Structure formats: structure tokens, C-alpha cells
Amino acid sequence: MSDPKPSKVQEPPGSPEQSSTSASAEEEPPYSVYNKREKWFLVLLIAASGLFSPLTANVYFPAIPTIANAFHKSTELINLTVTMYMVFQGISPMFFGALADYVGRRLIYAACLAILSVSCVGLALTPTNAYWLLMVLRCLQAAGSTSTIALGAGVIGDIAEPYERGGFMGAYQTGPLIGPAIGPIIGGALAGSLGWRSIFWFLVIAAGIACIFVLLFLPETLRSIVGDGSIKPSPFLRPVIPIVAGYKKTNEDGTRQLENTKTARKRFRNPLTLLLYPDIPLLLFFNGTVSAVYYAVTATISSLFVEVYPFLTETEVGLCFLCIGGGMTIGSLISGTILDREWRSVSKEYREKKMREKGGEAAVAEIDIKKARDDPDFPIEYARLRVIPYIMIFYVGAVIGYGWCMQAATHISAPLIMQFIIGITSILVLNAAQTVTVDLAPTQSSSVSACNNLFRGGLGAVLTSVIDLVLKALNPGWTYVLFGLVCAVLTPLVWVVIKIGPGCRQKRREKEQRENQKA
């Protein structure tokens, strides 16, 4: 009988030959050469870079009244710069995310941070009689800052197994979610003391430092270039200081064939093709709606709190953002634990079911929960999404409660508590959706995250562009009742995705196999 090791490399995951092989799962090469500590280093590095997407958006909010006065424009027109920011927040990751899935993560990361830094220089120098330039540069700023979210999700998809991905994704989102917590405080403090231009000079410096750190320490992780991380890429794709670099590791026995861990290089793929099967667009539409309502809350905090609580200063209004931002940060930290726990729980149920079907301990060798990525029958959608409907009960209740607290002008603590609950529950939903989309399209993790941004940014832009009109027509109480009920009506889409998801996954898998055969 021939040596099982070559056949194991040659056979596709999950094939009958692979299942019948006597070699155990331990003989398979690991998904990534990075150990747990190195993975956490990379996650923290990309989390720090991902901070700029929400920071750039939220640092601007407390300064909106000041900027409106400086440019002699209405608050509605300055809010239009927020709307355009969100439009480009949705569009630009579609390009940069797809590009990162083709040429690599590292250089695109550095390029986006450089674009952000340069655009902030322009914003800091914009004359107050050039409203059009403010609008254009805000769009360019969005293009650079928001793409880092999709790129970070791509890195996690490259290095993390599905069973550990939830924890990494939750920790990764902590960086981007510190932005809503500290951004308004920084913006309010800078605008109130040094003027609104100082906000953009602060971003120039911070983004420049982040770009340097990426160039110094971030290795290339795209699996079609470096495989499991052990393949040495071209010089431009290597970190200047390779404290974490898989290609520098040596084999203990010298027998491992590293080239077999490399995914075949694929042609540039249009990320919109991911929307051809209904499971992903349905989930992203629901997720985008939840995100849009969250934006409808944050975008109006400054104007509503100044109106309802006129004794607040700019800095104090900025502090009011701490509750919703802090809630999202805490929610992100616990979401990883919840997602990984749910994955283990469903994996255990699935394992026991398969053992009952196949009988006895013979099934154990064939069902490794850590290798669920190779099992087309594993209920990924159910494992990730089954808790969302219960979370939505609290989310909808908090949104409606927040509206009526503002309408009744209650003590300021009441709407702040509602904001905190909105922050926790919204990020639990958003993280679950983000993680499952990466699970569903692991070879296009940046692209599918960009599609997520497209829905979130697009729906958020639509809602923020009309939120002032809706508030004036309905008042805060009924406005947020309307938004909460829309989210409640759309929640059953989660169960639809759980139902149709496995079939859509099978069709995507078959399509990818046909494309690989043609290549």
C-alpha cells in the first residue's frame, strides 16, 4: 500500500479516499503555521488599523454645528457630507476588498491608510468657502478609512479556523468599535479647544503612524500567495521587521511539502457575484438594516441632545457617545465568546447525530469539529445565527425606548442607558453576520466583507440622509418606533437564511469546483 501522506495532500478535503485513510487528522498540515500568540498579535495589529473607519466617522459628529457655522451652511448640508461618507463607505471596500483577495492584504492595507492620511491633510487645509471640496475630500477619506474593515476580516479568514474565528472576529471588532466610544470625545475636545481643523491634523498623524506599523510588522497572509503562511512571498509583501513571519519557520523533520499548502492563484473576481445566491444578500440586507438604525441613532445624538438638553457643552455632548460606543466595545468582547461557544455546542450536537447515524466510535475519526470547513453538511448558518432572533428582542425594545425617552425629555441617564443596550445588542448581531459571511466565502473573505460594507453603508446613507426629515415629521418617539418595527419585521430573514443556506453553499461550492477545473 502506498504512503498515505501524498494521497492526503492530493485528494480534496472531504473526499472518500481521504475519509478512508488510516492516517489521523493530526497528520494533516495545520490550517496556519502561526501559533495562538502570533495570531493574536496579527489580530491586535489589524484591530488597531481598523480603528480608523469608525474613528474617522465619529470624530466628525460633535463638530458638525461648528463646521456648519464656519462654512455658513445649514446642518442638513453638513450632514450631507456624512451621507456621502457612508456612500463611499459602502462602495470603496468593494474595490479594495476584491483587490486584496487578488494581490494581497499587506500593500492594500498600507495604501488605504496612506490615502486616509493624505485626504485628512486636504480637509485640514480646506477653505471655508469651498463646501464642494469638503464633500470631495470626505469621500476620499471614506475610501481610505473604511476599506480597512474588509481587509481585517480577510486576514482573519486567512489565519483562523472556523471554530476559533468567532473569538478572533469579536476581538478584532473591538478596535473598530473603540472609535464610536472615543471619537466623539476627541472630536468634541479638539473642536472646542483647538478648532475643527485640529480634528483632521490629529487623523493625519494617527493614520500615518498606523501605516508605518503595517509596513514594519504586518506579513502577507493571502492564502493564494503564502499558503498557510509558510511560503516566502516577494520582498514587497514581507514585513520590514519580521517578528511574525511564517516563512521564517523551519520544519522539524524536513519532510513537509510546503507548496502543497498553497491555494491555487485565482483570477480577479467580481465581489458582486457573491450576491447571486440569495442567502448572502438576504443576510446582508437584514444586517444592513440593523446597522442603518444604529447609524440613525448615532448621527442624531449631537442635534437631539443639544435640543433636548440645551445645558450640554460640546465636550459633554461628545461624552454622551461613550454609552453607545462603550456598549458596542463590551458587546464585541463578549460576542467572540458567544460565537465560539455556539459553534462548539452545535458541533457537539452534529457530532453526536453523525455518530448515531454511522454507529459507534468509528465515526469519531471522520468527524473532527475543528475541520468543519471541510464538511459540506455542517450547519454553519445555524451555528452562527440561531441566537440573533433573541438578541433582536432587546435591540428593538431599546431602539423604541430610546425614542420615547428623547420625546419625553426624561432624565439624561434614561436615553444613555438605552444607547448602551443598543450598542451591545447591535454589535452582537453585526459580528455574527460578519463572521458567518466569512465562513460562507472563505476564499473571498475580504470581498464578502466588502459586500457587507456595501449594504451597511448604502442603507445607512439612505437613512441618515432622511433622518432629520423623519424626525421633524414624526417626532423622536414615533420615528424610533418605526425603525424598531422595521427591524422586527425583517428578523425572520435570519431563519430563512438558516433554511436555504446549506443549499446555496452547495451551489457555490460546485461553481467554484467548475471554475477550478477550467483553470
C-alpha positions as CSV (number, residue, x, y, z in Angstrom):
1,M,0.0,0.0,0.0
2,S,1.4,3.4,-0.9
3,D,2.3,6.0,1.6
4,P,-0.9,7.8,2.7
5,K,0.7,11.2,3.1
6,P,0.9,12.1,-0.6
7,S,-2.6,10.9,-1.3
8,K,-3.8,13.1,1.6
9,V,-2.3,16.2,0.0
10,Q,-3.6,15.4,-3.4
11,E,-7.1,14.5,-2.5
12,P,-9.6,17.3,-2.0
13,P,-10.9,17.7,1.6
14,G,-13.8,15.5,2.5
15,S,-13.2,13.0,-0.4
16,P,-14.0,9.3,0.2
17,E,-10.3,8.5,-0.2
18,Q,-9.4,10.9,2.5
19,S,-12.1,9.6,4.9
20,S,-11.0,6.0,4.5
21,T,-7.3,6.8,5.0
22,S,-5.9,5.3,8.2
23,A,-3.9,8.4,8.9
24,S,-5.4,10.5,11.6
25,A,-6.3,14.2,11.5
26,E,-3.0,15.1,13.3
27,E,-1.0,14.1,10.2
28,E,-2.7,16.8,8.1
29,P,-0.8,20.1,7.8
30,P,-2.3,22.8,10.0
31,Y,-4.6,25.5,8.5
32,S,-2.0,28.1,9.5
33,V,1.6,28.0,10.7
34,Y,1.0,30.8,13.1
35,N,0.6,29.8,16.8
36,K,-2.1,31.2,19.0
37,R,0.2,34.1,20.3
38,E,1.2,35.1,16.8
39,K,-2.4,35.0,15.6
40,W,-3.4,37.3,18.5
41,F,-0.6,39.7,17.6
42,L,-1.9,39.9,14.0
43,V,-5.5,40.4,15.2
44,L,-4.5,43.2,17.5
45,L,-2.4,44.8,14.7
46,I,-5.3,44.8,12.3
47,A,-7.8,45.8,15.0
48,A,-5.7,48.9,15.7
49,S,-5.7,49.7,12.0
50,G,-9.4,49.0,11.7
51,L,-10.0,51.7,14.4
52,F,-9.8,54.4,11.7
53,S,-13.0,53.5,9.9
54,P,-15.4,54.4,12.8
55,L,-13.0,56.9,14.3
56,T,-12.9,59.0,11.2
57,A,-16.7,59.0,11.0
58,N,-17.4,59.6,14.7
59,V,-14.7,62.2,15.4
60,Y,-16.6,64.4,13.0
61,F,-20.1,64.3,14.6
62,P,-19.6,66.7,17.6
63,A,-18.0,69.3,15.3
64,I,-21.0,69.4,12.8
65,P,-22.5,72.5,14.4
66,T,-19.1,74.2,14.4
67,I,-18.3,73.3,10.8
68,A,-21.8,74.4,9.7
69,N,-21.1,77.8,11.2
70,A,-17.6,78.0,9.7
71,F,-18.9,77.2,6.2
72,H,-22.1,79.2,6.6
73,K,-24.1,76.2,5.7
74,S,-27.2,74.5,7.3
75,T,-26.8,71.5,9.5
76,E,-28.6,69.5,6.8
77,L,-26.0,70.3,4.2
78,I,-23.1,69.4,6.5
79,N,-25.0,66.1,7.3
80,L,-24.9,65.5,3.6
81,T,-21.1,65.1,4.0
82,V,-21.9,62.3,6.5
83,T,-24.3,60.7,3.9
84,M,-21.6,60.8,1.2
85,Y,-19.1,59.4,3.6
86,M,-21.4,56.5,4.2
87,V,-22.0,56.0,0.4
88,F,-18.2,55.7,-0.2
89,Q,-18.0,53.6,3.0
90,G,-20.1,51.1,1.1
91,I,-18.6,51.4,-2.4
92,S,-14.8,51.7,-1.8
93,P,-14.3,48.3,0.1
94,M,-15.9,46.6,-3.0
95,F,-12.8,47.6,-4.9
96,F,-10.1,47.4,-2.3
97,G,-11.5,44.2,-0.8
98,A,-11.6,42.4,-4.2
99,L,-8.1,43.7,-4.9
100,A,-6.8,42.4,-1.6
101,D,-8.2,39.0,-2.4
102,Y,-6.1,39.1,-5.6
103,V,-2.8,41.0,-4.9
104,G,-2.6,40.5,-1.1
105,R,-3.6,42.2,2.1
106,R,-0.4,44.0,3.2
107,L,0.1,46.5,0.4
108,I,-3.6,47.4,0.1
109,Y,-3.7,47.9,3.9
110,A,-0.8,50.4,3.7
111,A,-2.3,52.1,0.6
112,C,-5.6,52.7,2.3
113,L,-4.0,54.2,5.4
114,A,-1.9,56.4,3.2
115,I,-5.0,57.6,1.3
116,L,-6.7,58.4,4.6
117,S,-3.7,60.4,5.8
118,V,-3.4,62.5,2.6
119,S,-7.1,63.2,2.4
120,C,-7.0,64.5,6.0
121,V,-4.3,66.9,5.1
122,G,-6.6,68.3,2.4
123,L,-9.5,68.5,4.9
124,A,-7.4,70.4,7.4
125,L,-6.5,73.0,4.8
126,T,-9.9,73.3,3.1
127,P,-11.0,77.0,2.8
128,T,-14.4,77.7,4.3
129,N,-15.8,79.0,1.0
130,A,-15.2,75.6,-0.7
131,Y,-18.0,73.4,0.5
132,W,-17.6,71.3,-2.6
133,L,-14.0,70.5,-1.6
134,L,-15.1,69.4,1.8
135,M,-17.6,67.0,0.2
136,V,-15.0,65.6,-2.2
137,L,-12.3,65.1,0.4
138,R,-14.8,63.4,2.8
139,C,-15.5,60.9,0.1
140,L,-11.8,60.3,-0.4
141,Q,-11.3,60.0,3.3
142,A,-14.1,57.3,3.5
143,A,-12.4,55.4,0.6
144,G,-9.2,55.1,2.6
145,S,-10.5,54.5,6.1
146,T,-13.5,52.2,5.7
147,S,-11.7,49.6,3.5
148,T,-9.6,48.6,6.5
149,I,-12.6,46.7,8.0
150,A,-12.9,44.4,5.0
151,L,-9.2,43.8,4.8
152,G,-9.0,42.9,8.5
153,A,-11.8,40.3,8.1
154,G,-9.8,38.9,5.2
155,V,-6.7,38.5,7.4
156,I,-8.7,36.6,10.0
157,G,-10.2,34.4,7.3
158,D,-6.6,33.6,6.2
159,I,-5.2,32.6,9.5
160,A,-8.1,31.3,11.7
161,E,-10.1,28.1,11.6
162,P,-13.9,28.4,11.8
163,Y,-14.0,27.0,15.3
164,E,-11.8,29.9,16.6
165,R,-12.8,32.6,14.1
166,G,-15.7,33.9,16.2
167,G,-13.3,34.8,19.1
168,F,-10.8,36.5,16.8
169,M,-13.6,38.3,15.0
170,G,-15.0,39.6,18.2
171,A,-11.6,40.8,19.5
172,Y,-10.9,42.3,16.1
173,Q,-14.1,44.3,16.2
174,T,-13.0,45.8,19.5
175,G,-10.6,48.0,17.7
176,P,-13.1,49.4,15.2
177,L,-15.6,49.8,18.0
178,I,-13.4,51.9,20.2
179,G,-13.9,54.5,17.5
180,P,-17.5,55.3,18.4
181,A,-16.6,55.5,22.0
182,I,-13.5,57.8,21.8
183,G,-14.1,59.5,18.5
184,P,-16.8,61.9,19.7
185,I,-14.8,62.7,22.8
186,I,-11.7,63.5,20.8
187,G,-13.7,65.4,18.2
188,G,-15.6,67.5,20.8
189,A,-12.4,68.2,22.8
190,L,-10.4,69.2,19.8
191,A,-13.1,71.3,18.2
192,G,-13.9,73.0,21.4
193,S,-10.3,73.9,22.2
194,L,-8.2,74.0,19.1
195,G,-10.8,74.4,16.4
196,W,-12.4,71.9,13.9
197,R,-9.3,71.7,11.7
198,S,-7.3,70.1,14.5
199,I,-9.5,67.1,14.2
200,F,-8.1,66.3,10.8
201,W,-4.5,67.1,11.8
202,F,-5.0,64.5,14.5
203,L,-6.1,61.9,12.0
204,V,-3.2,62.8,9.7
205,I,-0.7,61.9,12.4
206,A,-2.6,58.8,13.7
207,A,-3.1,57.3,10.2
208,G,0.5,57.9,9.3
209,I,1.7,56.1,12.4
210,A,-0.6,53.2,11.6
211,C,0.6,53.0,8.0
212,I,4.2,52.8,9.3
213,F,3.3,50.0,11.7
214,V,1.6,48.0,9.0
215,L,4.7,48.3,6.8
216,L,7.0,47.3,9.6
217,F,5.2,44.4,11.2
218,L,2.2,43.0,9.1
219,P,3.2,39.9,7.0
220,E,1.3,38.9,3.9
221,T,-1.5,36.4,4.8
222,L,-3.4,35.8,1.5
223,R,-3.5,32.1,1.1
224,S,-3.1,32.1,-2.7
225,I,0.2,33.8,-2.2
226,V,1.7,32.4,1.1
227,G,-0.5,29.3,1.6
228,D,-0.7,28.6,5.3
229,G,1.9,31.4,5.9
230,S,5.0,29.2,5.3
231,I,5.7,30.3,1.7
232,K,8.1,33.2,1.3
233,P,6.5,36.0,-0.7
234,S,8.1,38.7,-2.8
235,P,10.1,41.4,-0.9
236,F,7.3,44.0,-1.0
237,L,5.0,41.6,0.7
238,R,7.3,40.9,3.6
239,P,7.4,42.9,6.8
240,V,10.4,45.1,7.4
241,I,10.7,43.8,10.9
242,P,9.6,40.1,10.6
243,I,8.8,39.4,14.3
244,V,5.8,37.4,13.0
245,A,6.6,35.7,9.7
246,G,5.6,32.2,8.9
247,Y,8.0,31.8,6.1
248,K,10.9,32.1,8.5
249,K,9.9,28.9,10.4
250,T,11.7,25.7,9.6
251,N,10.3,22.2,9.6
252,E,11.3,19.9,12.4
253,D,11.5,16.7,10.2
254,G,12.3,18.5,6.9
255,T,9.7,16.3,5.0
256,R,6.8,18.7,4.7
257,Q,5.9,19.8,1.2
258,L,5.1,23.5,1.6
259,E,3.9,24.0,-1.9
260,N,1.0,21.7,-1.3
261,T,-0.4,24.1,1.3
262,K,-0.7,26.9,-1.2
263,T,-4.1,27.6,-2.7
264,A,-4.2,28.0,-6.5
265,R,-3.9,31.6,-7.6
266,K,-7.3,32.8,-8.8
267,R,-8.1,35.4,-11.3
268,F,-9.6,38.7,-10.2
269,R,-13.2,38.0,-9.2
270,N,-16.1,40.5,-9.1
271,P,-17.3,40.6,-5.5
272,L,-20.9,41.2,-6.7
273,T,-21.0,37.6,-7.9
274,L,-21.3,36.6,-4.2
275,L,-24.8,38.1,-4.3
276,L,-26.1,35.7,-7.0
277,Y,-27.3,33.2,-4.4
278,P,-30.0,34.5,-2.0
279,D,-28.6,33.5,1.4
280,I,-25.8,36.2,1.4
281,P,-27.9,39.1,0.1
282,L,-30.8,38.3,2.4
283,L,-28.5,38.2,5.5
284,L,-26.6,41.3,4.4
285,F,-29.9,43.2,3.9
286,F,-31.1,42.3,7.4
287,N,-27.6,43.2,8.8
288,G,-27.5,46.4,6.9
289,T,-30.9,47.5,8.2
290,V,-29.8,46.9,11.8
291,S,-26.7,48.8,11.1
292,A,-28.6,51.7,9.5
293,V,-30.8,52.1,12.5
294,Y,-27.7,52.2,14.7
295,Y,-26.4,55.0,12.5
296,A,-29.7,56.8,12.7
297,V,-29.2,56.9,16.5
298,T,-25.6,57.9,16.4
299,A,-25.9,60.5,13.7
300,T,-28.6,62.4,15.6
301,I,-27.1,62.3,19.1
302,S,-25.5,65.7,18.8
303,S,-28.5,67.5,17.4
304,L,-31.1,65.8,19.6
305,F,-29.2,66.1,22.8
306,V,-28.4,69.8,22.2
307,E,-32.1,70.3,21.5
308,V,-33.5,68.3,24.5
309,Y,-30.7,69.1,26.9
310,P,-29.5,72.6,25.9
311,F,-27.2,72.9,29.0
312,L,-24.7,70.5,27.5
313,T,-21.4,71.8,26.1
314,E,-19.7,70.4,23.0
315,T,-17.4,68.3,25.1
316,E,-20.3,67.0,27.2
317,V,-22.2,66.1,24.0
318,G,-19.1,64.2,22.9
319,L,-19.1,62.3,26.2
320,C,-22.7,61.2,25.5
321,F,-21.3,59.0,22.7
322,L,-19.4,57.0,25.3
323,C,-22.5,54.9,26.3
324,I,-23.3,53.6,22.8
325,G,-19.6,53.2,21.9
326,G,-18.9,51.6,25.2
327,G,-21.8,49.2,24.8
328,M,-20.5,48.2,21.4
329,T,-17.0,47.6,22.7
330,I,-18.3,45.4,25.6
331,G,-20.6,43.6,23.2
332,S,-17.7,42.9,20.8
333,L,-15.7,41.4,23.6
334,I,-18.4,39.0,24.6
335,S,-19.6,38.3,21.1
336,G,-16.5,36.3,20.3
337,T,-17.1,34.1,23.4
338,I,-20.8,33.6,22.4
339,L,-19.9,32.8,18.8
340,D,-17.3,30.2,19.7
341,R,-19.5,28.7,22.4
342,E,-22.4,28.3,19.9
343,W,-20.0,26.8,17.4
344,R,-18.8,24.2,19.9
345,S,-22.4,23.5,21.0
346,V,-23.7,22.9,17.5
347,S,-20.6,20.9,16.6
348,K,-21.2,18.6,19.6
349,E,-24.8,18.1,18.6
350,Y,-23.7,17.5,15.0
351,R,-21.0,15.0,16.0
352,E,-23.4,13.1,18.2
353,K,-26.0,13.0,15.4
354,K,-23.4,11.6,12.9
355,M,-22.2,9.1,15.4
356,R,-25.8,7.8,15.9
357,E,-26.2,7.6,12.1
358,K,-22.9,5.9,11.4
359,G,-22.7,4.0,14.6
360,G,-20.2,3.8,17.4
361,E,-16.7,5.2,17.7
362,A,-15.9,4.5,14.0
363,A,-17.5,7.8,13.2
364,V,-15.2,9.8,15.5
365,A,-12.2,9.8,13.2
366,E,-14.3,11.1,10.4
367,I,-15.9,14.0,12.3
368,D,-13.4,16.5,13.6
369,I,-15.2,19.6,14.7
370,K,-12.0,21.6,14.0
371,K,-12.2,20.6,10.4
372,A,-15.9,21.7,9.9
373,R,-14.7,23.8,7.0
374,D,-14.3,20.6,5.0
375,D,-17.7,19.2,5.8
376,P,-20.4,20.4,3.4
377,D,-23.2,19.2,5.7
378,F,-22.1,21.1,8.8
379,P,-24.9,23.6,9.7
380,I,-22.7,26.8,9.7
381,E,-25.7,29.1,9.4
382,Y,-27.5,27.6,12.3
383,A,-24.4,27.6,14.5
384,R,-23.7,31.3,13.9
385,L,-27.2,32.8,13.6
386,R,-29.6,30.9,15.9
387,V,-29.2,33.4,18.8
388,I,-29.8,36.5,16.7
389,P,-33.7,36.5,17.0
390,Y,-33.4,36.5,20.8
391,I,-30.9,39.4,20.7
392,M,-33.2,41.3,18.4
393,I,-35.9,41.4,21.1
394,F,-33.7,43.6,23.3
395,Y,-32.4,45.6,20.3
396,V,-35.9,46.6,19.1
397,G,-37.0,47.3,22.6
398,A,-34.0,49.6,23.3
399,V,-34.5,51.5,20.0
400,I,-38.2,52.2,20.7
401,G,-37.4,53.1,24.4
402,Y,-34.6,55.5,23.3
403,G,-37.0,57.4,21.0
404,W,-39.6,57.9,23.7
405,C,-37.0,58.9,26.3
406,M,-35.9,61.7,24.0
407,Q,-39.5,62.6,23.2
408,A,-40.4,62.8,26.9
409,A,-37.2,64.7,27.7
410,T,-36.6,62.3,30.6
411,H,-33.5,62.5,32.9
412,I,-30.4,62.2,30.6
413,S,-29.5,58.8,32.2
414,A,-32.5,57.1,30.6
415,P,-31.6,57.6,26.9
416,L,-28.0,56.9,27.7
417,I,-28.9,53.5,29.2
418,M,-31.0,52.8,26.0
419,Q,-27.9,53.8,23.9
420,F,-25.8,51.3,25.9
421,I,-28.2,48.5,25.2
422,I,-28.4,49.4,21.6
423,G,-24.6,49.3,21.4
424,I,-24.3,45.9,22.9
425,T,-27.1,44.2,21.0
426,S,-26.3,45.8,17.6
427,I,-22.7,44.6,17.7
428,L,-23.8,41.1,18.7
429,V,-25.9,40.9,15.6
430,L,-23.3,42.6,13.3
431,N,-20.5,40.4,14.5
432,A,-22.5,37.2,14.0
433,A,-23.4,38.2,10.4
434,Q,-19.8,39.3,9.6
435,T,-18.4,36.0,10.9
436,V,-20.8,33.8,9.1
437,T,-20.3,35.6,5.8
438,V,-16.5,34.9,6.1
439,D,-17.4,31.3,6.8
440,L,-19.6,31.1,3.7
441,A,-17.0,32.5,1.4
442,P,-13.6,31.8,2.9
443,T,-11.6,32.2,-0.4
444,Q,-13.1,35.7,-0.8
445,S,-13.2,36.8,2.8
446,S,-12.3,40.5,2.0
447,S,-14.7,40.6,-0.9
448,V,-17.7,39.3,1.1
449,S,-16.8,41.7,3.9
450,A,-16.8,44.4,1.3
451,C,-20.3,43.3,0.2
452,N,-21.3,43.6,3.9
453,N,-20.0,47.2,4.0
454,L,-21.9,47.9,0.7
455,F,-25.2,47.0,2.4
456,R,-24.4,48.7,5.7
457,G,-23.0,51.8,4.1
458,G,-25.7,52.1,1.4
459,L,-28.7,51.6,3.8
460,G,-27.0,53.7,6.4
461,A,-26.5,56.5,3.9
462,V,-30.2,56.4,2.8
463,L,-31.4,56.5,6.4
464,T,-29.1,59.3,7.6
465,S,-30.0,61.4,4.6
466,V,-33.6,61.4,5.6
467,I,-33.4,61.1,9.4
468,D,-33.8,64.8,10.0
469,L,-36.9,65.0,7.8
470,V,-38.4,61.9,9.5
471,L,-37.7,63.4,13.0
472,K,-39.4,66.6,12.1
473,A,-42.4,64.8,10.6
474,L,-43.0,62.2,13.3
475,N,-41.0,63.4,16.4
476,P,-38.4,61.2,18.0
477,G,-40.8,58.8,19.7
478,W,-42.6,57.6,16.6
479,T,-39.5,57.8,14.5
480,Y,-37.7,55.1,16.5
481,V,-40.9,53.1,16.9
482,L,-41.0,52.9,13.1
483,F,-37.3,52.0,12.9
484,G,-37.6,49.4,15.6
485,L,-40.7,47.7,13.9
486,V,-38.8,47.6,10.6
487,C,-36.0,45.6,12.3
488,A,-38.6,43.3,14.0
489,V,-40.4,42.6,10.7
490,L,-37.1,41.7,9.0
491,T,-35.8,39.4,11.8
492,P,-37.4,36.3,10.3
493,L,-35.0,36.6,7.4
494,V,-32.4,35.0,9.7
495,W,-34.5,31.8,9.8
496,V,-34.9,31.9,6.0
497,V,-31.1,32.1,5.7
498,I,-30.7,29.2,8.1
499,K,-33.1,27.2,6.0
500,I,-31.8,27.9,2.5
501,G,-28.1,28.4,3.4
502,P,-26.9,24.8,3.0
503,G,-28.3,24.6,-0.5
504,C,-26.8,27.9,-1.5
505,R,-23.4,26.8,-0.1
506,Q,-23.6,23.6,-2.2
507,K,-24.2,25.6,-5.4
508,R,-21.3,28.0,-4.7
509,R,-19.0,25.0,-4.0
510,E,-20.0,23.3,-7.3
511,K,-19.5,26.5,-9.2
512,E,-16.0,27.1,-7.7
513,Q,-15.1,23.5,-8.5
514,R,-16.1,24.0,-12.1
515,E,-14.1,27.2,-12.3
516,N,-11.0,25.5,-10.8
517,Q,-11.3,22.7,-13.3
518,K,-11.4,25.2,-16.2
519,A,-8.4,27.0,-14.7
